[in-house]
């Protein structure tokens, strides 16, 4: 990748998450949701075989966990 895009690259991103915890005696339940958004741009050389100029991703996730706390 470094040789393919010698003229420069740029990456930007942000991640946000929100969660909650519920305690029931010695048991615990956690719920969390998150969003990640990032993008990148490339400056390919004029003679490069791949002329990609950039891309982006949007990732959503939900996590649910249960545990025993002593």
Secondary structure, 3 states (H helix, E strand, C coil): CCCCCCCCEEEEEEEEEEEEEEEECCEEEEEEEEEEEEEEEECCCCCCCCCCCEEEEEEEEEEEEEEECC
